[in-house]
Amino acid sequence: MFIKTFSKPDYPSDLDLTDNTLDEIAYEDNHWDYMNRFPDYINSDTITSLVYETGDWYFYTNDKYVDHYFVLAFVNWSKMPVILSMCETEAEAQEQVRLLTIELNNK
C-alpha cells in the first residue's frame, strides 16, 4: 500500500519549510533532499511510526504556519520524518493519525 504525502505541489503557496536539523544528518543518508523533495507517495511497509508535531519541531516554518500541526511518518530509510498532512488544530491531527493507523492496520 502506498500513502500520499504532503509533497511540494500540495503546499500552500505561502508555506515555507526548511530543515531544522541539517547539521545532524549525513548528506549520504537516503532521503529526498531533506524536507522539500519528498516523493508523492511512500510505501506503507517502510513506516515505523506516526506522530504529529507543531511546526518548528522537526523543521522551520514561516510565521503563519508555526502553530499548525503536521502529521508525520517516520520511515526506515530516513532520519527525517515525512510530512503526511498539515492541520490547523491538534484534534484534527489526532483524528488523521487515528484514521491512518486504522487504514494501515487493515491493509
N, C-alpha and C positions, 0 to 999 in steps of 0.2 A: 504494500500500500504506500502511496506517495501522499505527502502532506503539503498543502500550499503554504508558501512562506510569504512574509511581508517584504517582498523584494522591491527594488528601486522603483519600478513603474507604478507600484501601489502607494508610494509615499505621498502625503500631502505636498503640494509644490513648495510650501514654506518650511517643511521639516528638514532639518539638517542633523545628521548623525556623524559623530567622529568617535574613533576608538579611544576608550579611556585607559586601556592597559597595553598600549602598543609596545612599550619598552619591555614588558614582561613576556611577550610572545615571540618565539623564534620565527624568523621570516620563512624558514623551511616548513613550518607547521602547515598541514594540509587543510587549509580552509580558504574561502573565497575573499582574498584581499581585505581581511578584517570585516568591517560591517557593511560595506557598500556594494559588494558584488556577489550576493547570495544567488544560488540557483532559484528558479521559480518554484521548485518542489524538492523536498528531501524524502529519502526513503525512511519510512516509519521504523524499520528494523534497526536503524542506526541511532534512534533516540534513546538516551539513557535516563532522562528525567525532564519534567516540565515544571516551570516556575513562572512567577510574574514579579516584576520589579518596576519601580518608578524609573523614569528617565534619569540619567546620570549615575546609575548604579554600575552598569557594565560599559556604558558609553555616554558621551556627552550629547545632549540635545539642546537645540536653541531654546531660548527662554519660554516661548509659548507652550512648548510641549514637555517642560521639565517635570511637571506634576502628573503627566499621563502615565498609565500603566502599560507595560509591554509584556506580552505573553511570550515566553522564551522556551526553546527546546535545546537542551544540551545533547550533543551528538558525539558518537565515539570517535569521530575523525577530526574534531576540533577542540581547542581550548576555549574558544569563544562561543557563546550561545547563538543560536539562530533565532531571529525575531519571527514569530508567527502572526502576531497582530498587535495593534495598539488600541487601548481603551481609555475612555475618559474617567471611569470610576473603578474602584477596586472590586466592587460587586460584579461588574461586567467582566473583568479579567478573571475572577474566580469562576464565574459561570463558563467562560470559554475553556478554561483549564479542565473543569469538570466534564464538559461535553466532549472535549478532545480525548480525555482519559477513557471515557466510555467507548468512543469510536475505536481507539487503539486496542482496547481490551477485547473488542468484538471482531477484530479482523481475522 
